């Protein structure tokens, strides 16, 4: 029975250090199908997500859950595209750069893929959906609303907001590969997460990049590393905006949606240069330039 199966998974993550165990690929896939279909009570879903987080999740479990998620997606292929993996809990203290990056890249053949939904726990920031709903997007920017491409995951929003904590869903939802892109980039806070994200996502793309982006986003604001994985190999390089004459002070205060939109629509000189640098990074990741420096010099 469905309840018996899910009870088994709950015991695997909620018994305690001595009794917990990892789910195998097939169990994790089945677990995620049951959650997406909401075949079990909402409180049980919330309890599982909390226990899964505390256990914690394994790479094999993430892969099984992601496989289940793939089967619920409605994909729309976009040629010459790179998927930008933004966290669904939004950005709280700094503006998004992707609208400015898109303007810098409007004469290139590269399309930017952005996905979004209502805000998820736990940061309570401004979402990509809010930004894309309040500006006119460039032709090279394609926004996909999750209520249209995966309504099952979108329908879990209320449960997740009541839980009010991060869960394994925060990890796998960032890069659904909704546009069947060959390239993808997402942000990481700390280097230990690099290997984890590579093992989960790298095989799904021709080339997969991770960057020490602002607030977990794929947008570089200050000195940080870029890791690129391809064919089982990973390269790492350090990027310092000051090398390009950029001195952008990150905000430490929470900003409003109105303030964020104002900074996008009337950007400072430093913000424009920062967008140009991030555009150059994307050109490099997608094999449109031999280096970030070369790409930066070719951009207007």
PEGIFEN-V380225 format. One record per backbone hydrogen bond with DSSP energy under -0.5 kcal/mol. NH is the residue of the N-H (numbers start at 1). CO is the residue of the C=O. Records with the same first field share a line. If there is no record, write none. Layout:
NH=CO  CO
This chain:
5=1
6=2
7=3
8=4
9=5
10=6
11=7
12=8
13=9
14=10
15=11
19=16
20=16
21=12
28=24
29=25
30=26
31=27
32=28
33=29
34=30
35=31
36=32
37=33
38=35
39=34
44=41
45=41
46=42
47=43
48=44
49=45
50=46
51=47
52=48
53=49
54=50
55=51
56=52
62=58
63=59
64=60
65=61
66=62
67=63
68=64
69=65
70=66
71=67  68
72=69
73=70
74=149
75=73
76=178
78=179
82=111
83=183
84=113
85=83  185
86=84
90=87
91=126
100=97
101=97
102=98
103=99
104=100
105=101
106=103
108=105
111=80
112=140
113=82
114=112  142
115=84
116=144
120=88
124=120
125=89
126=91
131=127
132=128
133=129
134=130  131
135=131
137=135
141=138
142=112  140
143=141
144=114
145=143
146=116
148=145
149=145
150=146
153=150
154=150
155=151
156=153
157=154
160=156
161=157
162=158
163=159
164=160
165=160
170=167
171=167  168
172=168
173=169
174=171
180=177
182=81
183=81
184=207
185=83
186=209
187=85  216
188=211
193=190
194=191
195=191
196=192
197=193
198=194
199=195
200=196
201=197
202=197  198
204=201
205=202
206=182
207=182
208=229
209=184
210=227
211=186
212=225
213=211
214=219
216=213
217=214
220=218
224=239
226=237
227=210
228=235
229=208
230=233
233=230
235=228
237=226
239=224
241=239
243=240
244=241
245=242
246=241
247=245
249=247
250=248
255=92
260=256
261=257
262=258
263=259
264=260
265=261
266=262
267=264
272=268
273=269
274=270
275=271
276=272
277=273
278=274
279=275
280=276
281=277
282=278
283=279
284=280
285=281
286=282
287=284
288=283
289=283
295=291
296=292
297=293
298=294
299=295
